[in-house]
Amino acid sequence: MSESLVTRHRAVLPEWLALYYQEPIEIVRAEGRRVTDSEGNTYLDFFAGILTNAIGYGIPEITDAVRAQLDTGVLHTSTLYLIRKQVELAEQIAELSGIPGAKVFFTNSGTEANETALMLATQYRRSNQVLALRNSYHGRAFATVGITGNRGWSASSLSPVKVSYVHGGYRYRDAFAGLSDADYIKACTEDLRDVLRTTTSGDVAALIAEPIQGVGGFNVPPDGLFASFKEVLDEYGILLISDEVQTGWGRTGEHFWGIQAHGVTPDAMTFAKGLGNGLAIGGVVARGDVMDSLQANSISTFGGNPVATAGAKATLDYLLERDLQGNAAKLGNRLIAGLRDLGEKYDIVGDVRGKGLMAGVEFVGHGKEPSPAHAGAVLEATRERGLLVGKGGLHNNVIRIAPPMTLTDEETGEALEILDASFAAAQEGLR
C-alpha cells in the first residue's frame, strides 16, 4: 500500500494499535473467502477479520437484509423503542443457548459483552471476586483487562474486580503439561479448589473462561474440564460464564457452542464477532434470574440496533440453513490433520492444536523454547504467497488459522500448500 497512508495512520492513531506485516496492507475489495488490497494483490483469507467475517464476503442474503433495513431510513432508534429484528434474534439465540429461561442483552462488541456479564454476575452474587484462567483474554475495557491472564494484553493492574487465576488454559506449557487428559482435569480441579480456599473469601461471583483460548493461542483444554470445574463452582453457588466470542456459532465443528464439548450448561454466555459477519454486534445470553438481577436503570444506545440485528439475523439464518457447523467439522478435520502432517515435517513446529476451523500452530526453537521469530517469518511468508493468517499466543509465537465457515475443500488444499511452503521458508531462513 502507499507509504503515505502508513505514515498518516501512525501520525494520528495510537502506537499500541498494531498493524500486521512489515509493509501493512489496505483491504479494499472482497468476495467469498478472498480479499484484495489497494495494490491489486488478492489473498485467501484464513483469519477472517479475527474470526469476525464468519460467513465470508459478499453474501447476498446478508447484504440484502442490511440494504432492506437501510432503505427504510431507520438506521437507529435505541433500546427505548421496540426493534423487531432484535426481538427475533434474541428469541433465536435464547433457544440455541440451551440455558433454561434464557434472556439476551445486545452490545456492540465482545469486550462490552464481557463487561456486561461481569456486572451481572457481581450484582447477582453481591461479590466483586472473579475467577479467570491463566493466559486468558476477555477484552480491552477496564474490568475485562482486569481478568485477562496474559501480561501482553493487560495494560493496567487496576481493576473494579478482584481476580484469582486458575490453571487449565495453556496446556502445552503450563505446570501440568504432559499429564493424561484425566490427570490434567484432576490437577486443574484440585488447583481450583486450592485457589478458592487460599485466595478468596469463598463468595466468588463467577468463573469466566474461553472454551478455547483465542488471543492466547487457540489453546484447547481436555473435554470435560469445565464440567469438573462446575461441580466445584456449584458447591459454592459460583456462576459459570462461557466466553464464546471466538468459539460460538458452530466454528468448532462438533458443537454450536464451545462449552458444549464439556457436557455442561453455563449460567451465561457472551458472544460477538461471527454473529454480525462484520457488523458490530455482541451480547450476553444468561439465565433469566441472572439477567434480571440488575436493579438500576440501563439501556444500550447502539447495542442491538436495527441494522446490526437485521444483518445478524440473516447471518445466523444463513449459517443454520446451510449447516456451516458441519462444514467446519469436515474441513476442520482436514485442515488440522494437514497441519499435524506439517508438524511432523518441520522442526520449528512445536504444537498443532484446535477444533473445527480454529487451529493454532506454535513455533519453537532449540529445546522447545518459544520462537516468535519463526511465527513472524511464517506470517510474512504466507502473505507473500497469497494467504492471510493471524498471530498470537502468550509468547507471540502462535500462528492462528480461522477461515470463514463457508470454506471449500479446494481452498483448504490451497492453504495447506501455501503453509507448507511458508514453514519451509521460515525454517530455512532462520536456521
C-alpha positions, 0 to 999 in steps of 0.5 A: 500500500502507499507509504503515505497512508502508513505514515498518516495512520501512525501520525494520528492513531495510537502506537499500541494499535498494531498493524500486521506485516512489515509493509501493512496492507489496505483491504479494499475489495472482497468476495467469498473467502478472498480479499484484495488490497489497494495494490491489486494483490488478492489473498485467501483469507484464513483469519477472517477479520479475527474470526469476525467475517464468519460467513465470508464476503459478499453474501447476498442474503446478508447484504440484502437484509442490511440494504432492506433495513437501510432503505427504510431510513431507520438506521437507529432508534435505541433500546427505548423503542421496540426493534423487531429484528432484535426481538427475533434474534434474541428469541433465536439465540435464547433457544440455541443457548440451551440455558433454561429461561434464557434472556439476551442483552445486545452490545456492540462488541465482545469486550462490552459483552464481557463487561456486561456479564461481569456486572451481572454476575457481581450484582447477582452474587453481591461479590466483586471476586472473579475467577479467570484462567491463566493466559486468558483474554476477555477484552480491552475495557477496564474490568475485562483487562482486569481478568485477562491472564496474559501480561501482553494484553493487560495494560493496567493492574487496576481493576473494579474486580478482584481476580484469582487465576486458575490453571487449565488454559495453556496446556502445552506449557503450563505446570501440568503439561504432559499429564493424561487428559484425566490427570490434567482435569484432576490437577486443574480441579484440585488447583481450583479448589486450592485457589478458592480456599487460599485466595478468596473469601469463598463468595466468588461471583463467577468463573469466566473462561474461553472454551478455547483460548483465542488471543492466547493461542487457540489453546484447547483444554481436555473435554470435560474440564469445565464440567469438573470445574462446575461441580466445584463452582456449584458447591459454592453457588459460583456462576459459570460464564462461557466466553464464546466470542471466538468459539460460538456459532458452530466454528468448532465443528462438533458443537454450536457452542464451545462449552458444549464439548464439556457436557455442561450448561453455563449460567451465561454466555457472551458472544460477538464477532461471527454473529454480525459477519462484520457488523458490530454486534455482541451480547450476553445470553444468561439465565433469566434470574441472572439477567434480571438481577440488575436493579438500576436503570440501563439501556444500550444506545447502539447495542442491538440496533436495527441494522446490526440485528437485521444483518445478524439475523440473516447471518445466523439464518444463513449459517443454520440453513446451510449447516456451516457447523458441519462444514467446519467439522469436515474441513476442520478435520482436514485442515488440522490433520494437514497441519499435524502432517506439517508438524511432523515435517518441520522442526520449528513446529512445536504444537498443532492444536484446535477444533473445527476451523480454529487451529493454532500452530506454535513455533519453537526453537532449540529445546522447545523454547518459544520462537516468535521469530519463526511465527513472524517469518511464517506470517510474512511468508504466507502473505507473500504467497497469497494467504492471510493468517493471524498471530498470537499466543502468550509468547507471540509465537502462535500462528492462528488459522480461522477461515470463514465457515463457508470454506471449500475443500479446494481452498483448504488444499490451497492453504495447506500448500501455501503453509507448507511452503511458508514453514519451509521458508521460515525454517530455512531462513532462520536456521 
